[in-house]
Amino acid sequence: MQRPDTAGGYYRPELDVLRFFAFFMVFLSHVVPGDEAFFGQLHVPRAAADLIIGMAAGGAFGVDLFFALSSFLITTLLLRERSECGAIDVPSFYVRRILRIWPLYFVFLFIAVPLLRYALPDEHMPLKYIVAFALLSGNWACAAWGYPHSVASPLWSVSIEEQFYLTLPLAIRHVPAKSLLYLTVGAICLAPLLRAILIQNFSQGGFAAYVFTPCRADALAFGVLCAILVRKAGIWNLIGMHRIWLVLTASILGIAILWITYMPYRLFMSALHGLEYTVLALFYACVLLIAVTPGRFPNRVFCNQILMRLGRVAYGTYLLHYICINAILFVLLRYTTLSPAATYLGGPLLGVAGAVALASISWHIFERPLIERAQMYKY
């Protein structure tokens, strides 16, 4: 299903549903304990605990789904603009992205994070991190100094997306279509090579491979490739839904095998030297193409109204969920007598519910008016 927005633009509700799943994966990776003893207290069998821990840890790769979705949408918009207008208005593109991303991002970084140090005893965001995140290079700061002990640590992925937004319109404006395709394929091939070099030659190479921008280029490139394919006169419609089912089944089996093979505790260091990132990115590309391909199955699964609404506020939920979860856990641990198991099960659920509520308020009061203002800068 595709429909224009109020300004005659481009809106794919399926992408909102996938955004929700991307956030949910990241959420699980942040809140599911990696301690088998925790699951032992709940009388969960060892094998089941290992499976839960491994699958939740694999949820950290939900950021790759965010990357693929963002690159697909932005590439589609830029290709449409170039096709319909003959050129790309790069300054207007930057203004649209600034109005969409920066307001909530900088309110969170400059107001919420400094205030939280007075409310949460463990909150610590040194000035050098704040400067790096303000310059949209938080991922490079994390690679150099490690994650800050702060609710702002997940913002490293926003830095990667912003760096991508800075370069993509210039590439599409100045690079011929065939060369753009070659560059995309080259990025998909180069990213696993860079990860292998880092993982094999540096003690912290696995972590660096997780946060370095070039090492995450394959997920971004697959999103670009999907946008190019969709623009090629419905290439996936010609394949037929039965073959898409085969691709989906094979992809799910592949990702399940990878997660189980590396669970638990081997999220960043593996014998494949980071090749699992590329396999995951390919899986996400298949799901993305299935989601945007017309048909009864995609419309039923990827146009669920509740999931669409949750996905629409996924950006705000992603920024706010760490705050809400840590705040509620702090209150439960300090002021209640709940068991640790009950606290660490109920706290995240209450936290994410609070994050969704705050993100929804932010969407209607703060973000949506800015997005509507950004429509003034549409081509």
N, C-alpha and C positions, 0 to 999 in steps of 0.2 A: 504494500500500500504506500502510495506516495501522494502527498498533497502540498500545495503551496502554502507558505505562511502568509501573514497579513500583508506583507509587502511584496507579494509575488515571488518569494524566494523559494527555497528548497528545504523540505523537511521530510525525514525518514523516521517514522515512529519506531521502526525496528531497531534503530541505533540506540534509542533510549532504553529499550529492553536489554540490549546487550551491555549498555553502560551499567545498568543495575547489576547484572551478573558479574561484571568486572569489579565493581565495588564490593559485592558480596564475597568474592574470592579474596580480595585484599583484607576485608574485615575478618574473615576466618583466620587468615595467616597472622593477624595481629592479636587475636584474642584466645585462640585455642592453645592451651598450655602444651609445651613440648616435653613435659615431664611425665614419664610413665607412672611415677608414684601417684600423681594426681588421679589418673584413671584407675589405679589400683584401689584408691579410697572409694571409688564409685563401683568397684567390683566389675570393671570392664576387663575382659580377657586380654592377655598380653598381645595376641595377634591383632585383635580389633583395635587396641590402643595404638599399636604401631601404624596400622592403616589410617586411623583418624589423624594421628600426628603428621604422617607423611602427606596425606591429601591436603590437610590444612596448610602445611608448610609450602606445598606447591601452589597454594592460592596466592603467594607473593607474585607469581607470574601473571596475576590479573592485571598488573600495570601494562603488560604487553598488549592485552586486549584493549585497554585504554588507548595505547599508542596507535594500534591498527585502526581503531574506530576514528580517532581524530584525524589521522592522515588520510583515510578514505574520504571522510566528509570534506575536509579542506581541499583535497585534490579535486574532488568532484566539482566543488564550487568554482575553483580557479579554472578548471578545464571548460566549464560552462561559460564562464565570463570571457575566456579567450575565444571560444567558438562564437558567442553571440555578439561580442563587442569588438573582436579583432585584436584586443590587447588586454592587459591586466593592469588595473589601477592599484599599484602596490601600496601607496600611502593610505588609500581608503581601506584596503585589506588590513593594514596594521591598526588603523583606528578601530575597526570592528573587533579585532582580537583584543585590543586593549580594553575596550568597553566591556567585553565579555569576561575576561580573565582577571584583569588587574584590580578592580575595585574591591571585590571580596578578598582577594589574595593579600593585598596590602593592608586592609583593615585587620585581617587576621594576624598578619606578621607584625605590624607596628602597634596595634592596640591590644588585641586579645592575648598574644603571647607574653608581652611584658607584664600585663596585669596578672596573668596566671601564676607568676612566680610568688605572688603574695597569697595565693589560694591553695596551690598544690606544692607541698614541700619538696618534691623531687623534680620539679620543673626547673630546667637550667638551659638557657639559650644564650651562649656567649655572643658578644658583640660581633666578633669576626664572622660567625654564622649568619647573623642577621644581615650584615652587609653583603655577604655572598648570596643569600637568598633574595635580597632586594635587587641584586644585579642579575637575577635569574640564572645564577650559576651554582645553585645549591647542591646539585649532584657532584660537581667538581670539589666543592668543599667537603662533602661527605667522603669522597674518595681519598682526600688528603688527610682529614682529621677524624674520620669515623662519623657515625650518626650522632647528632647532639641528643642529649637526654631531655628531649622536649616533645611536646605534642605537635610541633611544627616539622618534625623529621620526615613525615610522608611527603612533604612538599618538594622533595628532590625530583620527583617524577614530573611535576609541573615545569621545573626548569628545563628538562629535556624537551617537553612539548613546545615550550616557548622558543627554544633554540631552533627547533624544527620549523616553527611558524616564521621565524626570521628569514630562513634560507629558501623555503619551498616556493613562495611566489616569485622570487628572483629566478629560480631555476626554471619554472614553467614559463616565465615571460621570455627568457633569453635562450633556452635550450630547445632545439627542434624536437618534435614528438618522438621520432625514432631514437634519438640520442637520450631523451629522458627515460625511455624504456631500458636502454642499455645501462644507464646510471642506476636505475632501480635494481636491476638484476645484479649489477656489480656490488651494490650495497648489501644485498642479501648474501652474496658469496664472501664479502670482506668481513662482515661482523663476526661470524664464527671463527674465522682465522685470527682476528684480533683477540677474541676471548681465549682461544687456545694458547696464544703467546703469553697472555697475562697469567693465566692459570698455571701454566707449566713453568714459568720463570720467576714468579714473584710469590712471596709467602701470603700476601693478602690479595693475590691476583683474582681469586674468585669473587671477592667483594667488589673489587674495582670493576670487574666485568659486569657486575650487576648494576652499577651506577654510571659508568662512563657512557657518554652520548654515542660515540661510534659503535660501541658494543651492543647497543640496543637498536641499531639502524635497521636490522632485518625486520622487526615488527613494524616499524614505520614504513619501510620499503614495501612490505606486503600490502599495507593499506593503500599505498600509491598504486601498486600493481592492480589491485582489485578495482580501483576507480578507473584505471585505464581500460581494463577488461569490460567493465559494465558500460563504458562509453562506446565500446566496439559493437554497437548494434545488437545488444542482447545475446552475446556469445553463449551465456549459460542457459538461456532459453532453448537454444538449439541442441544442447546436450541432452536435455530431458530430465525430468524429476527422478527417474529411476537411477540414473547415474549419479545424481547428486546424493541420493540416499547411500550409494556405495561409498562415495567420498566421505560422507559424514560418519558412516560406520567405521571405516578404516581409520579415520582421524581420531575418533573417540577411543578405539582400541589402542592406537599408538600412544596417545597421551596417557591412558590408564597404565600401559606397560611402563612408560617412563616414570610416572609418579611412584608406582609400586617398586620399581627397580631401585630408585634412589631414596626411598623412604627408610627410616627417618634420618634426619641430620646430614643429608648429603645434597642439600639444595644447591649449594654454590660450587662444590668441588666434586667433580665426577670424572669417570674414566673417559667420557666423551669430550672432555674439555670444553663444555659450554655448547655443544651441538644441540642439546635439548631445547635451548632457547629458540633455535631456528625451527625445530620440529613443532614446538608449541605455536610459533608464529604462523607456520603453514596451516596448522589446525585452526587457528583463529581466522585465517584468511578464508578457509573453506566454509566455516560457520557464517562468516560475514557475507559471502557470496550467496549462500543458501538463504540467509535472512532477507536479502534484497531482491531475490529472484521471485517473480510473481508466481503464485500458486496457492492452493488451499492450505497446505501444511504450513508454509511460512507465515501466512496471514493469521492462522489460528494461534501459533506459538509465539510469534514475535510482535503481535499487536495486542497483547493483553493490556487492558486499560490500567489496571493497578500497577503492573510492572512498568508501563510507560511513564506513569506519574512519578514513580520512585526513581526511574532512570533520569527523568528530566531534572531532578534535584540532586543527581549523583555527585556533581562537582562540589556543591556545598556540603553534602553529607561526607564526602571524602575529606574535606578540609576540617570538618567539625567533629568527626566521630572519635578521634583520639581524645579531644577535650572532654567530651561527654562521658566516655567510658572511664577515663582516669578520675574524673570528678566523682562519679557515682561509686566507683570502687573505693576511693578514699573515704567517702561518707560511710559506706557499708562496713569497711574494715574498722573504722574508728568509732562509730557510734551505734553499731548493732552487734548482736551476739550470734549472727549467722555463722554456720560452719564455713570453712574455706571453700569447700566444694560448692555450696549453695551461693556463696558470694561470687565466685569466679564463673558460675553459670548464669546467675541472674544479672550481675553487674553489666556485662557486655550487652545483654539483650535490652536492658533498660537504657543503656548508653546509646545504642544505635537507634532506638526509638526516639530518644531525645534529639539525636543528631538529625534524623529525618524531619522531626517537627521544626527544629530551628532552621534547617535548610529550606523547608517549605515556606516558612515565614520570610526568610531572606530572599527567596525566589520571587514571591509576590510583591514584597515591599521595596526591595533593593535591586535585585538583578534584572527582573523582567522589564522595569522601566528603562534601564540602561540598554538592554537588548533592543527594545523598541526604538530607542534613540539611535542605536547603531544602524537601524534600517535606513537612516538618512544617507548612509555612506555605501549603500548597495549600488552595484553597477546597474 
